[in-house]
């Protein structure tokens, strides 16, 4: 680990460099796994120049610094952001990054061999300011069968090169020149609740920046047993819906947002109630959980319309 200077691998292409940022909070094993996967990926792939692996520690006590002593690599740089909250950590990454491109992953993820090359390729060919990519799931222990049958951790992603209206930070590349010129920051209104990535990417789009999707270069989220539960899934659904609607409200009037989300709210609530009744008759656990998730998403939408900032369901900081 180094203090503040950056070392580069052989540049290809020479005009662009990449800072890979991990915002972390008291997750030692996950942090080490994430850093090591980046180091291994960089050794196996070409076509991009690694400026640094920037670890932003959001623990006020700075516990991440001791964790990184186990990593012997000159490109790992530690930054302590003692102010508690994910937006402080993400903005610190923007402020401290020395690369031309800033790539975010979470401290419970590991990267694939082709990462972040797929994101950078789309950024290069389209001129996009933000490019997102797939997040796969790997369970750290065997989950209940109903979790697998219901595919509750699988995501439906956009097509390759597709223009999108918002992106998650779990696998995201940012053109720092374009973002800094636009004055974009992560909004502190989402500091303790999550949803900061939705607000940030929608603000980028409102500023005229292009957002794209790359199907190449995935990362893998490591899911522990405590997340493979009905209670955690329900909590995630309600919080995610609330924060998504709050992000919409940060850019538009309540009337505009209500007109946009009201039809889906009605369908999700009443459709969920009907599906729950049917699942009770058929005794299908996956169907029952999906019905409850639909209802909770409707309730989360109402929370968001009311401006209620739900607590994060536990992503990383």
ZATOR-445623 format. One record per residue: residue in one letter; x, y, z of N, C-alpha, C in turn. Coordinates in pm, whole numbers, padded with zeros to 5 digits, always signed. Each point is the difference from the previous one (the first is absolute). Example, Ala and Ser with C-alpha at 12.3 -4.5 7.8 and 13.67 -1.06 7.14 Angstrom:
A+01319-00569+00780-00089+00119+00000+00090+00120+00000/S-00035+00105-00072+00082+00119+00006-00077+00109+00073/
//
This chain:
X+00085-00119+00000-00085+00119+00000+00088+00123+00000/X-00043+00106-00075+00078+00122-00005-00080+00114+00060/X+00065+00111+00021-00066+00113+00064-00073+00087-00099/X+00070+00052-00102-00070+00094-00087+00050+00007-00142/X+00102-00075-00040+00042+00014-00138-00042-00118-00083/X-00017+00020-00128-00055-00104-00084+00105-00057-00092/X-00011-00133-00024+00090-00070-00089-00084-00061-00109/X+00044+00004-00124-00082-00049-00110+00061-00123-00065/X-00086-00087-00048+00043-00111-00083+00026+00052-00141/X+00045-00086-00089+00027+00043-00137-00127+00055-00062/X+00002+00126-00048-00122+00065-00044-00052-00046-00135/X-00127-00047-00002-00067-00035-00125-00148+00032+00015/X-00053+00106-00056+00072+00104-00071+00065+00098+00097/X+00100+00077-00043+00077+00083+00091-00075+00122+00051/X-00107+00043-00072-00065+00126+00038-00104-00016+00112/X-00036-00120+00038-00101-00020+00103+00054-00087+00113/X-00034+00035+00121+00038-00081+00116-00123-00020+00087/X+00005-00103+00083-00118-00040+00076+00029-00005+00149/X-00084+00069+00077-00004-00017+00145-00117-00092+00032/X+00027-00107+00072-00106-00090+00046-00024+00028+00147/X-00121+00041+00034-00032+00041+00135-00090-00101+00069/X+00033-00028+00126-00083-00085+00086-00031+00080+00126/X-00128+00033+00018-00043+00064+00124-00032-00111+00100/X+00059+00007+00119-00010-00113+00091-00038+00045+00140/X-00066-00090+00073-00039+00027+00138+00000-00131+00078/X+00106-00024+00075+00010-00113+00092-00031-00134-00067/X+00059-00023-00115-00021-00127-00070+00137-00051-00047/X+00079-00045+00096+00140-00032-00026+00016-00111-00104/X-00068-00113+00019+00017-00113-00092-00044+00037-00140/X-00113+00069-00011-00049+00040-00131+00094+00097-00068/X+00056+00093+00076+00093+00098-00057+00124-00068-00056/X+00057-00092+00074+00119-00071-00048-00031-00079-00126/X-00115-00068-00002-00039-00078-00118-00017+00091-00121/X-00062+00117+00019-00022+00094-00110+00132+00051-00056/X+00089+00043+00088+00130+00053-00044+00080-00107-00073/X+00005-00119+00056+00077-00108-00063-00056-00036-00138/X-00132+00003-00015-00059-00033-00130+00038+00105-00104/X+00008+00126+00039+00041+00106-00092+00144-00019-00042/X+00086-00031+00096+00142-00023-00031+00016-00115-00097/X-00074-00109+00024+00009-00117-00089-00054+00033-00139/X-00110+00073-00008-00058+00038-00128+00096+00087-00079/X+00065+00093+00067+00093+00090-00069+00119-00076-00056/X+00042-00103+00069+00113-00080-00047-00036-00083-00122/X-00129-00034-00016-00043-00091-00106-00053+00071-00124/X-00030+00129+00010-00061+00071-00111+00083+00119-00044/X-00025+00045-00122+00068+00117-00054-00104+00094-00059/X+00043+00115-00048-00090+00094-00063-00042+00114+00089/X+00048+00002+00124-00027+00112+00089+00117+00015+00096/X+00017+00121+00052+00114+00031+00087-00048+00029+00141/X+00043-00080+00093-00042+00015+00139+00085+00106+00069/X-00065+00107+00044+00069+00106+00074+00009-00036+00148/X-00109-00055+00055-00003-00029+00144-00125-00079+00034/X+00007-00070+00112-00116-00058+00065-00023+00085+00125/X-00103+00082-00004-00025+00099+00104-00103-00055+00099/X+00042-00024+00122-00089-00049+00105-00042+00117+00088/X-00129+00031-00001-00053+00109+00082-00068-00062+00122/X+00061+00019+00116-00048-00061+00123-00099+00095+00068/X-00125-00044+00013-00105+00084+00059-00024-00031+00148/X+00087-00081+00058-00007-00027+00143+00067+00116+00074/X-00071+00072+00088+00063+00111+00073+00127-00042+00074/X+00008-00126+00041+00118-00049+00071+00114-00037-00094/X-00026-00003-00133+00106-00030-00096+00048-00143+00003/X-00089-00095+00024+00040-00141+00013+00055-00057-00130/X-00039+00058-00115+00044-00056-00127+00149+00011-00024/X+00067+00096+00063+00144+00016-00022+00078-00122+00048/X-00036-00050+00117+00066-00120+00052-00029-00120-00088/X-00122-00010-00052-00038-00110-00088+00091-00003-00122/X+00029+00117-00057+00078+00007-00123+00148-00030+00019/X+00046-00010+00124+00139-00036+00023+00031-00140-00054/X-00106-00080-00017+00019-00135-00053+00020+00000-00150/X-00022+00114-00066+00014+00009-00146+00134+00066-00034/X+00084-00074-00067+00130+00054-00042-00008+00033-00148/X-00040+00122-00031-00009+00041-00140+00015+00152-00008/X+00088+00049-00089+00028+00144-00004-00114+00086-00050/X-00101-00061-00064-00108+00080-00056-00117+00021+00096/X+00006-00061+00117-00108+00014+00097+00022+00127+00083/X-00100+00089-00002+00008+00125+00076-00118+00010+00095/X+00028+00040+00121-00102+00009+00105-00038+00146+00025/X-00130+00027+00005-00051+00132+00038-00103-00020+00110/X+00011+00077+00106-00094-00009+00111-00102+00113-00012/X-00129-00037-00009-00110+00097+00003-00081-00026+00126/X+00032+00071+00110-00062-00032+00129-00145+00044+00013/X-00048+00090-00087-00140+00040+00007-00087-00116-00047/X-00091-00042+00085-00077-00120-00026-00105+00023-00107/X+00001-00083-00103-00100+00008-00105+00058-00028-00136/X-00078-00071-00083+00050-00047-00128+00031+00114-00096/X-00074+00110+00004+00028+00108-00094+00132+00068+00032/X+00035+00011+00128+00131+00054+00036+00111-00086-00058/X-00018-00133+00011+00102-00091-00050+00013+00008-00152/X-00113+00003-00070+00005+00004-00147+00057+00133-00049/X-00038+00110+00064+00057+00128-00041+00149+00009+00030/X+00044-00065+00108+00143-00005+00029+00074-00073-00112/X-00061-00106-00054+00062-00072-00112+00014+00091-00121/X-00104+00078-00030+00008+00095-00112+00111+00102+00024/X+00011+00048+00122+00097+00104+00032+00144-00051-00003/X+00022-00124+00043+00136-00052+00015+00050-00078-00122/X-00089-00042-00087+00041-00085-00113+00099+00074-00090/X+00106-00070-00042+00100+00059-00088-00015-00049-00145/X-00085-00099-00021-00019-00052-00136-00092+00088-00082/X-00003-00027-00130-00093+00068-00090-00141-00056+00016/X-00008-00129+00032-00127-00069+00019-00004-00055+00141/X-00114+00016+00066-00021-00054+00134-00099-00114-00009/X+00041-00119+00045-00088-00117+00001-00033-00037+00144/X-00128-00013+00028-00046-00041+00133-00037-00147+00002/X+00042-00070+00106-00062-00126+00039-00023+00008+00150/X-00080-00094+00053-00028-00003+00143+00095-00096+00071/X+00003+00011+00133+00093-00082+00077-00053-00140+00031/X-00109-00038-00068-00047-00138+00007-00003-00061-00140/X+00085+00052-00088+00004-00045-00139+00142-00039-00041/X+00008-00089-00098+00127-00031-00065-00020+00018-00151/X+00108+00026-00071-00013+00034-00142+00038-00118-00088/X-00057+00000-00122+00032-00102-00099+00128+00038-00074/X+00055-00096-00073+00127+00021-00069-00009+00113-00102/X-00114+00016-00065-00013+00101-00105-00034+00139+00054/X-00013+00012+00132-00040+00128+00061+00121+00087+00027/X-00005+00134-00021-00113+00079-00050+00005+00026-00150/X+00071-00086-00073+00019+00024-00143-00128+00020-00077/X-00104-00078+00034-00127+00013-00072-00064+00136+00020/X+00008+00053+00122-00054+00132+00028+00077+00108-00077/X+00131-00013+00001+00085+00100-00065-00018-00001-00151/X-00024-00118-00057-00020-00009-00144-00125+00075-00042/X-00109-00017+00076-00125+00072-00030+00020+00150+00018/X+00071+00039+00104+00028+00141+00023+00079+00059-00115/X+00096-00075-00052+00084+00049-00110-00078+00013-00130/X-00085-00097-00030-00071+00000-00129-00120+00093-00003/X-00061+00026+00117-00122+00082+00003+00022+00140+00054/X+00111+00021+00071+00022+00128+00064-00083+00020+00126/X-00056-00109+00053-00085+00009+00119+00081+00046+00121/X-00065+00075+00088+00064+00046+00123-00009-00105+00109/X-00107-00080+00000-00019-00106+00097-00035-00128-00074/X+00065-00109+00039-00029-00131-00058-00015-00100+00114/X-00113-00072+00001-00023-00102+00101+00012-00139-00059/X+00014-00098+00088+00013-00137-00045-00066-00099+00094/X-00004-00128-00038-00074-00101+00076+00060-00030+00137/X-00088-00032+00094+00041-00050+00131-00060-00139+00016/X+00086-00101-00001-00044-00138+00020-00005-00030+00150/X-00055-00116+00033-00015-00039+00141+00070-00132+00027/X+00072-00005+00112+00057-00125+00047-00030-00013+00149/X-00068-00106+00040-00035-00021+00139+00120-00059+00075/X+00029+00054+00117+00113-00051+00077-00032-00132+00069/X-00128-00033+00009-00043-00133+00045-00128-00035-00074/X-00036-00125+00000-00116-00045-00077-00127+00069+00050/X-00070+00073-00087-00122+00069+00044-00119-00096+00002/X-00112+00042+00060-00122-00082-00005-00043-00022-00146/X-00061-00113-00028-00038-00032-00136-00097+00101-00058/X-00087+00056+00083-00098+00096-00052+00068+00126-00052/X+00117+00034+00056+00077+00115-00051+00046-00027-00142/X+00050-00120-00025+00046-00037-00134-00117-00012-00096/X-00108-00065+00044-00116-00018-00087-00062+00134-00041/X-00001+00094+00093-00060+00130-00028+00093+00097-00070/X+00128-00035-00011+00101+00086-00067+00000+00142+00057/X-00002+00008+00133-00017+00129+00065+00124+00088-00007/X+00113-00057-00034+00122+00080-00009+00048+00017-00144/X-00085-00036-00095+00034+00021-00140-00057+00134-00048/X+00074+00067-00088-00040+00132-00048-00030-00004-00149/X-00093+00081-00043-00028+00017-00143+00075+00125-00046/X+00096-00018-00089+00088+00108-00041-00035+00054-00137/X+00041+00125-00029-00019+00056-00135+00087-00071-00103/X-00020+00035-00126+00081-00056-00109+00135+00071-00007/X+00095-00063-00066+00133+00057-00014-00006+00133-00074/X+00070+00100+00052+00007+00135-00057-00129+00080+00018/X-00101-00058+00064-00128+00069+00012+00012+00125+00087/X-00068+00105-00041-00008+00122+00079-00099-00020+00113/X+00037+00041+00121-00083-00024+00118-00020+00131+00076/X-00097+00000+00094-00030+00123+00073+00064+00002+00138/X+00042-00116+00052+00071-00001+00128+00083-00127+00012/X+00100+00004+00089+00093-00111+00016+00034-00019+00148/X+00030-00124+00038+00045-00029+00135+00152+00017+00010/X+00048+00025+00122+00144+00018+00020+00073-00131+00025/X-00073-00112+00009+00067-00127+00025+00092-00044-00111/X-00020+00054-00119+00087-00028-00114-00015+00117-00096/X+00082+00102+00019-00020+00127-00069+00132+00065-00036/X+00010+00046-00124+00116+00078-00046-00045+00143-00026/X+00079+00097+00048-00032+00142-00011+00115+00072-00069/X-00031+00075-00105+00099+00087-00063+00018+00122+00091/X+00111+00007+00070+00017+00102+00102+00006+00141-00057/X+00060+00017-00117+00004+00134-00060-00141+00053-00023/X-00087-00082-00061-00136+00043-00030-00080+00025+00127/X+00016-00086+00100-00074+00014+00124+00046+00123+00079/X+00131+00021+00005+00051+00115+00075-00037+00132-00066/X+00007+00005-00133-00039+00122-00071-00147+00031+00025/X-00083-00104+00009-00143+00019+00023-00031+00033+00146/X+00099-00014+00087-00020+00031+00141-00086-00101+00073/X-00007-00122-00050-00087-00102+00061+00059-00053+00130/X-00087-00017+00099+00037-00058+00129-00110-00097+00042/X+00035-00091+00088-00101-00084+00062-00073+00083+00105/X-00132-00006-00003-00086+00087+00079-00008-00049+00145/X+00036+00087+00095+00001-00037+00141-00139-00030+00055/X-00105+00034-00074-00135-00035+00043-00019-00152+00005/X+00088-00073-00070-00008-00147-00005+00112-00064+00081/X+00058+00075+00091+00122-00042+00068-00018-00126+00083/X-00109-00010+00073-00020-00114+00089-00101-00101-00052/X-00064+00031-00111-00112-00084-00043+00031-00088-00121/X+00101+00033-00078+00018-00064-00130-00082+00072-00105/X+00014-00041-00125-00067+00068-00110+00083+00112-00057/X+00121+00020+00055+00086+00108-00048+00046-00022-00143/X+00008-00127-00042+00044-00028-00137-00109+00038-00100/X-00128-00025+00035-00111+00038-00087-00001+00152-00018/X+00010+00072+00113-00003+00147-00006+00119+00054-00079/X+00117-00058+00021+00121+00047-00069-00011-00021-00151/X-00039-00120-00040-00004-00029-00143-00112+00076-00070/X-00112+00021+00067-00107+00080-00060+00041+00147-00011/X+00076+00049+00097+00054+00136-00010+00097+00012-00116/X+00079-00105-00021+00093-00001-00114-00076+00007-00131/X-00106-00075-00009-00081+00002-00123-00065+00137-00019/X-00049+00059+00110-00061+00132-00009+00102+00106-00043/X+00127-00024+00030+00106+00092-00040+00044-00021-00145/X-00067-00093-00069+00031-00025-00141+00104-00106-00025/X+00038-00074+00105+00100-00105-00016-00066-00130-00043/X+00076-00082-00073-00051-00126-00053+00028-00113+00098/X-00100-00085+00024+00012-00117+00086-00022-00124-00085/X+00090-00096+00011-00008-00121-00082+00018-00125+00085/X-00031-00114-00065+00014-00131+00065+00095-00086-00079/X+00084-00074+00072+00088-00099-00062-00031-00137+00058/X-00024-00097-00088-00022-00137+00048+00131-00073+00025/X+00112+00062-00038+00132-00061+00020+00063+00053+00129/X+00070-00084+00067+00071+00044+00119-00090+00004+00122/X-00037-00117+00050-00089-00006+00115+00080-00004+00130/X-00070+00031+00110+00052-00024+00133-00095-00097+00069/X+00047-00062+00108-00080-00098+00072-00018+00043+00144/X-00126+00009+00041-00033+00035+00138-00003-00128+00083/X+00071+00000+00113+00004-00115+00089-00111+00016+00104/X-00098-00090-00004-00119+00012+00084+00011-00095+00120/X+00007+00054+00121+00008-00085+00120-00137-00056+00038/X-00005-00097+00090-00128-00065+00037-00104+00096+00054/X+00043+00103+00073-00098+00092+00060-00077+00082-00102/X+00048+00003-00125-00075+00070-00104-00095-00094-00075/X+00023-00126+00008-00085-00096-00071-00121-00037+00084/X-00075+00103+00040-00117-00019+00084-00115+00084-00057/X-00123-00040+00034-00117+00076-00045+00001+00140+00061/X+00037+00012+00127-00002+00130+00066+00096+00098-00067/X+00119-00049-00038+00098+00090-00064-00049+00042-00138/X-00056-00093-00076-00050+00033-00133-00113+00103+00007/X-00090-00018+00096-00111+00095+00016+00054+00138+00036/X+00095+00004+00093+00060+00127+00039+00067+00067-00120/X+00075-00077-00077+00069+00055-00117-00100+00059-00099/X-00110-00070-00023-00097+00046-00099-00064+00132+00041/X-00038+00009+00127-00065+00123+00045+00097+00119+00000/X+00120-00022+00051+00099+00108+00006+00040+00044-00140/X+00023-00095-00090+00040+00034-00136-00107+00083-00070/X-00126-00040+00016-00109+00074-00063-00011+00140+00057/X+00010+00013+00133-00010+00131+00063+00111+00093-00047/X+00121-00051-00007+00112+00086-00037+00000+00032-00149/X-00049-00090-00082-00013+00030-00142-00098+00115-00021/X-00113-00005+00068-00100+00107-00015+00053+00131+00059/X+00073-00008+00111+00061+00121+00056+00099+00061-00099/X+00072-00084-00072+00093+00051-00102-00076+00069-00112/X-00114-00056-00040-00082+00065-00101-00048+00137+00049/X-00039+00004+00126-00051+00125+00057+00109+00107+00010/X+00126-00042+00010+00107+00098+00008+00020+00074-00132/X-00055-00055-00110+00015+00063-00131-00132+00053-00055/X-00114-00041+00056-00131+00036-00057-00099+00034+00111/X-00109+00062-00037-00104+00036+00096-00074-00125+00046/X-00065+00012+00116-00077-00112+00053-00110-00041-00097/X-00064+00098-00064-00108-00031-00095+00051-00082-00117/X+00117+00038-00052+00059-00072-00113+00037-00142+00039/X+00061-00015+00116+00041-00133+00046-00122-00086+00029/X-00101+00057+00062-00121-00075+00031-00066-00052-00127/X-00006+00084-00103-00059-00044-00126+00079-00115-00061/X+00131+00001+00023+00086-00104-00057-00012-00133+00072/X-00008+00004+00134+00008-00125+00077-00136-00055+00043/X-00105+00083-00003-00130-00044+00052-00053-00125-00068/X+00004-00010-00135-00053-00123-00062+00071-00126+00046/X+00133+00007+00010+00074-00117+00045-00028-00031+00146/X-00017+00104+00080-00030-00020+00142-00128-00081+00015/X-00103+00038-00075-00129-00069+00009+00012-00146-00045/X+00069-00020-00113+00017-00136-00053+00078-00087+00099/X+00107+00057+00056+00083-00079+00091-00075-00037+00127/X-00077+00094+00054-00069-00029+00126-00113-00100-00021/X-00091+00031-00091-00116-00088-00016+00037-00130-00072/X+00096+00009-00093+00048-00123-00063+00071-00088+00101/X+00077+00061+00090+00067-00076+00105-00097-00066+00094/X-00107+00071+00036-00101-00057+00090-00067-00121-00065/X-00033+00013-00129-00064-00112-00070+00096-00118-00012/X+00125+00029-00031+00099-00107-00014+00026-00069+00133/X-00004+00076+00108+00022-00058+00132-00113-00097+00036/X-00121+00036-00035-00113-00089+00025+00015-00130-00078/X+00040+00012-00126+00019-00119-00083+00114-00085+00054/X+00110+00065+00041+00114-00075+00052-00034-00073+00129/X-00089+00058+00078-00045-00066+00123-00077-00128-00032/X-00080+00007-00106-00077-00118-00042+00093-00107-00055/X+00097+00040-00081+00091-00097-00065+00116-00040+00091/X+00017+00070+00110+00108-00027+00095+00138+00011-00066/X+00014+00100-00084+00127+00025-00067+00077+00107+00075/X+00111-00036+00061+00082+00096+00074+00058+00108-00091/X+00061-00034-00114+00053+00106-00088-00108+00097-00045/X-00118-00053-00037-00109+00086-00045-00048+00091+00112/X-00006-00053+00122-00045+00080+00114+00098+00113+00029/X+00129-00029-00007+00100+00103+00027-00003+00106-00109/X-00013-00042-00126-00009+00098-00109-00121+00091+00017/X-00110-00056+00045-00120+00080+00024+00024+00102+00112/X+00064-00045+00107+00030+00092+00110+00097+00109-00043/X+00095-00035-00085+00096+00101-00051-00071+00105-00084/X-00098-00043-00079-00077+00094-00079-00076+00098+00090/X-00058-00052+00106-00072+00085+00095+00098+00097+00070/X+00116-00052+00040+00097+00086+00069+00057+00107-00092/X+00011-00032-00129+00047+00102-00094-00103+00112-00012/X-00127-00036+00003-00105+00102+00000+00007+00085+00126/X+00020-00065+00114+00012+00075+00125+00123+00090-00001/X+00111-00050-00056+00119+00082-00010-00020+00120-00091/X-00079-00019-00107-00031+00111-00090-00075+00109+00076/X-00092-00040+00084-00074+00097+00082+00095+00071+00096/X+00093-00076+00062+00100+00062+00087+00077+00108-00076/X+00042-00033-00122+00077+00095-00080-00080+00124-00035/X-00127-00018-00034-00086+00114-00031-00017+00090+00122/X+00000-00060+00117-00012+00077+00124+00133+00061+00044/X+00109-00034-00072+00131+00053+00035+00065-00069+00116/X-00046-00121+00032+00058-00075+00113+00132-00062-00043/X+00104+00029+00074+00133-00055-00029+00017-00130+00076/X-00021-00112-00067+00015-00131+00063+00147-00028+00025/X+00028-00075+00106+00137-00041+00027+00048-00095-00106/X+00130+00003-00025+00058-00092-00098-00020-00143+00045/X-00017-00091-00096-00016-00142+00034+00133-00070+00013/X+00111+00077-00004+00128-00060+00033+00086-00029-00119/X+00037+00102-00079+00084-00025-00116+00147+00002+00038/X+00049+00110+00055+00142+00002+00034+00039+00110+00095/X-00072+00109+00009+00047+00111+00083-00116+00069+00068/
//
